[in-house]
Amino acid sequence: MLKTFTVVVLFVVGSFGGAASAAEAQAYFALHDLGHGVWAAISPPKSKAGANAGFVIGPDGVLVIDTFEDPAAAEAMLAAIRTKTNKPIRYVVDTHYHLDHVAGNNIFAAAGAVVVAQANVRSWERTQNLKFFGDRPTAKQKTFVATLGLPSVTYRRGITIWLGDRKIVVRALEGHTGSDSTVVIPDAKVVFTGDVFWNHTLPNLIDADTKQQIASNDAYLHDYPDYTFVPGHGDVGEAADVRAFRDYLVFLRKAVADTQAAGKSGAALVNAVLPELTHTYGGWGWFKYFARHNIEQAAAELKGTKRVPVAEQP
Ligand SMILES: [Zn+2]
């Protein structure tokens, strides 16, 4: 879980290079078999892996989706892939630039993979990620961010990747950040959403455009109504879960807009919206951590004062 303004990334330099044991892999993520050679790696809340990831085994190679917050977790996934196949790991797709999805890029690049992402991932990965370490990042944290593995193939709207005759469609559907990609595996009816969708979990909205994020979730519901959805955080879900998340964003925006219309702002606005939000969504994952941030960030967005990374010009 990538938290805002607090230091949560615990990376252990000593863990590089060693093959992860099955027990270690278990602590970072649980593998879910989605059929047709598609696997979701679902991280439990508080796992040092920090986010979900996954991989697709095709006729002539493997494609990995996201690489966690901790390089040791990426090593564990590499080891897990090797228990399923010896085919080359050809590609990594980063679903966005945030630290908890890209920190293991170097591990997979060293194993021969080409890292692929939306162009803004490359622009922001080594600069914007520093904000997650607070105002005074340590030298070690600065080095960690400055040496994150960048994508070497970038696109703006999307890209189609072939694993032999197996088609994988990568679409730039934004909203969580301006760098989001969704990975669609049509023959398995699986969608990896990155952090555009969080399953019954409050999202980190630090870089979000919630209007765009709602539109991207609407696109999932319209284009993939009978698919399985692997979120960036939370368990594997289906369309009903995507709808619930989309409805949360709509609810949040309406509650905040109504309270703003009643003349409230700042702490008074947060205190007015929080009970309503708690009543309906208090049982969701990370509610206590993100609820106030979500209200504040939605308020700034609706007021037009929210600052998000500026997209690189094409
Ligand atoms: Zn994330």
Residues whose N, C-alpha, C, O or C-beta is under 5 A from the ligand:
A	BS01	ZN	L2 A51 D100 D195 G232
